[in-house]
Amino acid sequence: WLKTQADSGCFCEPSAMGKSKRKTGGGGGKPSKKAKTDDGEGGVPLEHFRDILEDDPEVETYETAKDDKDAEEEKPEYNDVFSAENPDVDPYLMADADYIQKEHRWKNKQRTLIFASRGVGVRYRHLMEDLKKLMPHHKPEPKFEKKANFREITEIAELKSCNNVLFLEARRKSTDVYLWMSRVPFGPTVKFHVLNTHTSGEVKLSGNCLLGSRPFLTFDAIFDTQPHLKLMKELFIQVWGTPRNHPKSKPFYDHIVAFYFVDGMIWFRHYQIAPWTEGDLHDPEKQNLTEIGPRMVLNPAFIMDGCWQGEIIYRNPNFQKPRQLRALQAAAAGREAMSKNMWREAKAKRDKVKMGKDMLIEAFQ
């Protein structure tokens, strides 16, 4: 400020200040005693303020600020400094492109409601907990009453702000367990019979992954050939896929959720992605897959066009109810037991029959 005031003429050189006289209210043109300095001259020398500015390191002078501004204006562009010695510099200004800017907002707001019916067994409770760990975008819910209407699930999902539902229905004291997968509020709804279930704590596999990380979803090529499998694939993507930038998710891909279609059933597997060595971290061809768990087999029963209601648009012709399977197994076991009893009775009859001495044996000796 002092320098600026001096440049604008508020302060004069000692020679000029001695000649100028300052008028006061009642001085009658006489010089003021307050305007005189110690050397008898009026005013303050400019060199005095320059010495103060140069001695104070915290004061930024006008010349220093001007030099810094000139240095910023003379800063070269990205194209001028790009060379083999500076490979990290962006030569094409791609960092300023709008179409490749990273999106930090949560746009795909998918939420999945996961819960089970009352009376589900211990194994399936642990299975439900494993599924919750795989999906950071889930919402929990207490157990659902068996006698309640399934249409009430739609209202529960809307109260939880969820647009996907995974519901485990247990029957006959968890002997028969069904997995319902639905899209709220307009459907469709798919019903699966859960078979060969093994939780991650039960199998004790060596794989591991970061809690809350986003999974890769892989499908067999056959999922793109048949209409009902295409619909199931889309439901799996919306229900199991973790949305980008979800508040509870982490921006890492270190595990894979795989869906295989074998023998008319969907086989669910979960694997960890790990490089061979530390140097192969970014090489997709040098990665190992280690199973983590859980694992299960889903036998599709039917697909409804609505949410827990509506017309059945697909029915699995090879699906058999668990009751029918148990009846067939019992019948097969009964036939096997019957055949064993008949064989024992026939052997006992043969043992009871006593053959006489053969008279022709001596003739051929």
C-alpha positions as CSV (number, residue, x, y, z in Angstrom):
1,W,0.0,0.0,0.0
2,L,2.8,2.3,0.8
3,K,4.5,1.6,-2.4
4,T,1.3,2.2,-4.3
5,Q,0.7,5.5,-2.6
6,A,4.2,6.6,-3.3
7,D,3.9,5.8,-7.0
8,S,0.6,7.7,-7.2
9,G,2.2,10.9,-6.0
10,C,1.0,11.0,-2.4
11,F,4.7,11.2,-1.3
12,C,7.3,13.4,-2.9
13,E,11.0,13.5,-3.1
14,P,12.8,15.4,-0.3
15,S,13.7,18.3,-2.6
16,A,10.1,18.8,-3.7
17,M,8.7,18.3,-0.2
18,G,10.8,21.1,1.1
19,K,9.4,23.6,-1.4
20,S,5.7,22.7,-1.0
21,K,3.7,24.1,1.9
22,R,0.6,22.6,3.4
23,K,-2.2,24.9,4.4
24,T,-4.2,24.5,7.5
25,G,-7.5,25.9,8.7
26,G,-6.2,29.0,10.6
27,G,-2.6,29.1,9.5
28,G,-3.0,31.9,6.9
29,G,-0.7,30.2,4.5
30,K,1.9,29.3,7.0
31,P,3.4,25.8,7.0
32,S,2.1,23.4,9.5
33,K,4.5,22.2,12.3
34,K,3.1,18.6,12.0
35,A,4.1,18.4,8.3
36,K,7.8,19.1,9.1
37,T,10.2,16.2,9.5
38,D,13.2,16.0,11.9
39,D,15.6,17.4,9.2
40,G,13.5,20.5,8.9
41,E,12.1,19.5,5.5
42,G,8.3,19.0,5.0
43,G,7.1,15.4,4.3
44,V,8.8,12.0,4.6
45,P,11.5,10.7,2.2
46,L,10.5,8.0,-0.2
47,E,13.7,6.0,0.5
48,H,12.6,5.6,4.1
49,F,9.5,3.6,3.0
50,R,11.5,1.6,0.5
51,D,13.9,0.5,3.2
52,I,11.0,-0.6,5.4
53,L,9.5,-2.7,2.5
54,E,12.7,-4.3,1.6
55,D,13.5,-5.2,5.3
56,D,10.1,-6.9,5.9
57,P,10.1,-10.4,4.4
58,E,6.3,-10.8,4.9
59,V,5.4,-7.9,2.7
60,E,5.1,-8.7,-1.0
61,T,6.3,-5.8,-3.2
62,Y,4.8,-4.8,-6.4
63,E,7.8,-5.9,-8.5
64,T,7.7,-9.5,-7.0
65,A,4.0,-9.9,-7.7
66,K,4.5,-8.7,-11.2
67,D,7.3,-11.1,-11.9
68,D,5.2,-14.0,-10.7
69,K,2.3,-13.0,-12.9
70,D,4.6,-12.7,-15.9
71,A,6.0,-16.2,-15.2
72,E,2.5,-17.6,-15.2
73,E,1.6,-16.0,-18.5
74,E,4.8,-17.4,-20.1
75,K,4.0,-21.0,-18.9
76,P,4.1,-23.3,-22.0
77,E,1.1,-25.3,-23.2
78,Y,0.9,-29.1,-22.9
79,N,1.9,-29.6,-26.5
80,D,5.1,-27.5,-26.0
81,V,6.4,-29.5,-23.1
82,F,5.4,-33.0,-24.3
83,S,8.3,-35.2,-25.2
84,A,9.8,-38.6,-24.5
85,E,11.3,-37.2,-21.3
86,N,7.8,-36.2,-20.0
87,P,5.5,-39.2,-20.8
88,D,3.0,-38.3,-18.1
89,V,2.0,-35.1,-19.8
90,D,-1.4,-35.2,-21.6
91,P,-0.5,-34.1,-25.2
92,Y,-4.0,-34.3,-26.6
93,L,-5.7,-32.5,-23.6
94,M,-7.8,-35.6,-22.9
95,A,-8.1,-34.7,-19.3
96,D,-10.4,-31.8,-20.3
97,A,-12.7,-33.9,-22.5
98,D,-16.3,-34.0,-21.1
99,Y,-17.2,-37.4,-22.5
100,I,-14.5,-39.2,-20.5
101,Q,-14.9,-37.5,-17.2
102,K,-15.5,-39.8,-14.3
103,E,-19.0,-39.8,-12.9
104,H,-19.1,-39.7,-9.1
105,R,-22.8,-39.6,-8.7
106,W,-25.0,-42.6,-8.0
107,K,-27.4,-42.7,-10.9
108,N,-28.4,-46.4,-11.2
109,K,-30.3,-46.6,-8.0
110,Q,-30.9,-50.4,-7.7
111,R,-31.9,-51.7,-4.3
112,T,-32.6,-55.3,-3.5
113,L,-34.7,-56.5,-0.6
114,I,-33.5,-59.8,0.8
115,F,-35.5,-61.7,3.4
116,A,-37.0,-65.2,4.1
117,S,-40.2,-66.7,5.4
118,R,-40.6,-67.8,9.0
119,G,-39.4,-71.3,9.7
120,V,-36.3,-71.3,7.4
121,G,-33.5,-73.6,8.5
122,V,-30.0,-72.7,9.8
123,R,-28.3,-73.5,6.5
124,Y,-30.5,-71.1,4.5
125,R,-30.2,-68.4,7.1
126,H,-26.4,-68.5,6.6
127,L,-27.0,-68.6,2.8
128,M,-29.1,-65.4,3.1
129,E,-26.3,-63.7,5.1
130,D,-23.8,-64.7,2.4
131,L,-26.0,-63.2,-0.3
132,K,-26.3,-60.0,1.7
133,K,-22.5,-59.7,1.9
134,L,-22.3,-60.2,-1.9
135,M,-24.7,-57.3,-2.5
136,P,-23.9,-54.1,-0.7
137,H,-27.0,-52.5,-2.2
138,H,-29.4,-54.8,-0.3
139,K,-32.0,-53.9,2.3
140,P,-32.8,-56.3,5.1
141,E,-36.3,-57.2,6.4
142,P,-37.5,-59.4,9.3
143,K,-39.1,-62.8,8.5
144,F,-42.2,-63.0,6.5
145,E,-45.3,-64.8,7.8
146,K,-46.2,-67.9,5.9
147,K,-50.0,-67.3,6.0
148,A,-49.6,-63.8,4.6
149,N,-50.3,-63.1,0.9
150,F,-47.3,-62.7,-1.3
151,R,-48.7,-59.5,-2.8
152,E,-47.9,-57.8,0.4
153,I,-44.2,-58.2,-0.5
154,T,-44.7,-55.5,-3.1
155,E,-45.8,-53.0,-0.4
156,I,-42.9,-54.0,1.8
157,A,-40.4,-53.4,-1.1
158,E,-42.0,-50.0,-1.8
159,L,-41.7,-48.9,1.8
160,K,-38.0,-49.9,1.7
161,S,-37.5,-48.0,-1.6
162,C,-36.4,-51.3,-3.3
163,N,-37.1,-52.2,-6.9
164,N,-35.8,-55.8,-6.6
165,V,-36.7,-58.7,-4.3
166,L,-35.0,-61.9,-3.3
167,F,-37.3,-64.0,-1.1
168,L,-36.5,-67.5,0.4
169,E,-39.6,-69.5,1.0
170,A,-39.2,-72.6,3.3
171,R,-41.7,-75.5,3.3
172,R,-41.9,-78.8,5.3
173,K,-39.4,-77.5,7.9
174,S,-36.9,-76.3,5.3
175,T,-37.0,-79.6,3.5
176,D,-38.2,-77.7,0.4
177,V,-36.8,-74.2,-0.2
178,Y,-37.8,-71.9,-3.1
179,L,-36.1,-68.7,-4.2
180,W,-38.4,-66.0,-5.6
181,M,-36.8,-63.3,-7.7
182,S,-39.0,-60.4,-8.6
183,R,-38.9,-56.9,-10.2
184,V,-41.0,-54.3,-8.3
185,P,-43.6,-53.0,-9.0
186,F,-44.5,-54.4,-12.5
187,G,-42.7,-57.7,-12.6
188,P,-41.7,-60.2,-13.8
189,T,-41.3,-62.9,-11.1
190,V,-39.3,-66.1,-11.3
191,K,-39.6,-69.0,-9.0
192,F,-36.6,-71.4,-8.5
193,H,-36.2,-74.6,-6.5
194,V,-33.0,-74.4,-4.5
195,L,-30.8,-77.5,-4.6
196,N,-27.3,-78.5,-3.4
197,T,-26.8,-75.5,-1.2
198,H,-23.4,-75.0,0.5
199,T,-22.6,-71.8,2.4
200,S,-19.2,-70.1,2.5
201,G,-18.7,-71.1,6.1
202,E,-19.6,-74.7,5.4
203,V,-17.3,-75.5,2.5
204,K,-14.3,-73.5,3.9
205,L,-12.8,-72.6,0.6
206,S,-9.5,-70.6,0.3
207,G,-10.9,-67.8,-1.8
208,N,-11.6,-64.3,-0.4
209,C,-12.6,-60.9,-1.6
210,L,-13.1,-57.3,-0.3
211,L,-16.3,-56.7,1.5
212,G,-18.5,-54.3,-0.6
213,S,-16.5,-54.6,-3.8
214,R,-18.4,-54.8,-7.1
215,P,-18.5,-58.2,-8.8
216,F,-18.2,-59.2,-12.4
217,L,-21.3,-61.1,-13.6
218,T,-20.6,-63.9,-16.1
219,F,-23.1,-66.0,-18.0
220,D,-23.0,-69.0,-20.3
221,A,-23.5,-68.3,-24.0
222,I,-26.8,-70.2,-23.9
223,F,-28.3,-67.4,-22.0
224,D,-28.4,-65.3,-25.2
225,T,-30.2,-68.0,-27.3
226,Q,-33.5,-68.7,-25.6
227,P,-36.1,-66.1,-24.6
228,H,-36.8,-67.2,-21.1
229,L,-33.0,-67.4,-20.4
230,K,-32.6,-63.9,-21.7
231,L,-35.2,-62.7,-19.3
232,M,-33.5,-64.5,-16.4
233,K,-30.2,-63.0,-17.4
234,E,-31.6,-59.5,-17.3
235,L,-33.1,-60.1,-13.9
236,F,-29.8,-61.5,-12.6
237,I,-28.0,-58.4,-13.8
238,Q,-30.5,-56.0,-12.1
239,V,-30.8,-57.9,-8.9
240,W,-27.2,-59.1,-8.3
241,G,-25.2,-56.4,-10.0
242,T,-23.9,-53.7,-7.7
243,P,-24.6,-50.2,-9.0
244,R,-21.7,-47.9,-9.8
245,N,-20.8,-45.3,-7.2
246,H,-23.2,-46.9,-4.6
247,P,-22.5,-45.3,-1.2
248,K,-21.8,-48.7,0.4
249,S,-19.7,-50.2,-2.5
250,K,-16.0,-49.9,-3.2
251,P,-14.6,-49.2,-6.7
252,F,-12.8,-52.6,-7.0
253,Y,-13.4,-55.7,-9.0
254,D,-11.8,-58.6,-7.2
255,H,-14.5,-61.4,-7.5
256,I,-16.8,-63.0,-10.1
257,V,-20.3,-64.2,-9.8
258,A,-20.9,-66.9,-12.4
259,F,-24.1,-68.4,-13.7
260,Y,-23.9,-71.7,-15.7
261,F,-26.7,-73.5,-17.4
262,V,-26.2,-77.2,-17.1
263,D,-28.9,-80.1,-17.3
264,G,-31.7,-77.5,-17.4
265,M,-30.6,-75.9,-14.2
266,I,-28.7,-72.7,-13.2
267,W,-25.5,-73.4,-11.3
268,F,-24.3,-70.5,-9.1
269,R,-20.6,-70.1,-8.3
270,H,-18.5,-67.3,-6.7
271,Y,-14.8,-66.9,-7.4
272,Q,-11.9,-64.6,-6.4
273,I,-9.7,-62.9,-9.0
274,A,-6.0,-63.0,-8.1
275,P,-3.0,-62.4,-10.3
276,W,-0.2,-65.0,-10.7
277,T,2.4,-62.6,-9.5
278,E,2.4,-58.9,-8.4
279,G,3.6,-57.9,-11.8
280,D,0.6,-59.5,-13.5
281,L,-1.9,-57.3,-11.7
282,H,-3.1,-55.5,-14.8
283,D,-2.8,-58.5,-17.2
284,P,-6.2,-60.2,-17.7
285,E,-4.6,-63.3,-19.2
286,K,-2.6,-64.1,-16.1
287,Q,-5.3,-64.3,-13.4
288,N,-6.3,-67.2,-11.1
289,L,-9.9,-68.0,-10.1
290,T,-10.3,-69.3,-6.5
291,E,-13.7,-70.3,-5.3
292,I,-15.1,-68.4,-2.4
293,G,-18.6,-69.7,-1.9
294,P,-21.5,-69.9,-1.5
295,R,-22.7,-72.4,-4.1
296,M,-26.1,-73.6,-5.1
297,V,-28.2,-74.9,-7.9
298,L,-31.4,-73.2,-9.1
299,N,-34.0,-75.2,-10.9
300,P,-36.5,-72.8,-12.6
301,A,-40.1,-73.6,-12.1
302,F,-42.1,-70.8,-13.9
303,I,-42.1,-67.1,-14.8
304,M,-45.0,-64.8,-14.1
305,D,-45.4,-61.6,-16.1
306,G,-46.5,-59.5,-13.0
307,C,-45.1,-58.9,-9.6
308,W,-46.1,-61.9,-7.5
309,Q,-49.2,-62.3,-9.7
310,G,-50.2,-62.4,-13.3
311,E,-50.1,-64.9,-16.1
312,I,-47.5,-67.6,-16.3
313,I,-45.5,-66.8,-19.4
314,Y,-43.1,-69.7,-19.1
315,R,-43.3,-73.1,-17.4
316,N,-40.4,-75.5,-17.2
317,P,-41.6,-78.8,-18.7
318,N,-38.9,-80.8,-16.9
319,F,-39.6,-79.4,-13.5
320,Q,-40.9,-81.9,-10.9
321,K,-42.2,-80.9,-7.5
322,P,-40.1,-82.2,-4.5
323,R,-43.1,-84.3,-3.4
324,Q,-43.2,-86.1,-6.8
325,L,-39.4,-86.6,-6.6
326,R,-39.7,-88.2,-3.2
327,A,-42.6,-90.4,-4.4
328,L,-40.5,-91.6,-7.3
329,Q,-37.5,-92.3,-5.1
330,A,-39.7,-94.2,-2.6
331,A,-41.1,-96.3,-5.4
332,A,-37.7,-97.0,-6.8
333,A,-36.5,-98.0,-3.3
334,G,-39.6,-100.2,-2.9
335,R,-39.0,-102.0,-6.2
336,E,-35.4,-102.5,-5.3
337,A,-36.4,-103.9,-1.9
338,M,-39.0,-106.1,-3.6
339,S,-36.5,-107.5,-6.1
340,K,-34.1,-108.3,-3.2
341,N,-36.9,-110.1,-1.3
342,M,-37.9,-112.1,-4.4
343,W,-34.3,-113.1,-5.0
344,R,-33.9,-114.3,-1.4
345,E,-37.1,-116.3,-1.6
346,A,-36.1,-117.9,-4.9
347,K,-32.7,-118.8,-3.4
348,A,-34.3,-120.4,-0.3
349,K,-36.6,-122.5,-2.5
350,R,-33.6,-123.8,-4.5
351,D,-31.8,-124.7,-1.3
352,K,-34.8,-126.7,-0.1
353,V,-34.9,-128.9,-3.2
354,K,-32.8,-132.0,-2.8
355,M,-31.6,-133.7,-6.0
356,G,-31.1,-137.4,-6.1
357,K,-27.9,-139.2,-7.1
358,D,-27.2,-139.0,-10.8
359,M,-26.7,-142.5,-12.2
360,L,-25.0,-141.3,-15.3
361,I,-22.0,-139.8,-13.5
362,E,-20.4,-143.3,-13.2
363,A,-20.9,-144.0,-16.9
364,F,-18.7,-141.1,-18.0
365,Q,-15.9,-141.7,-15.5
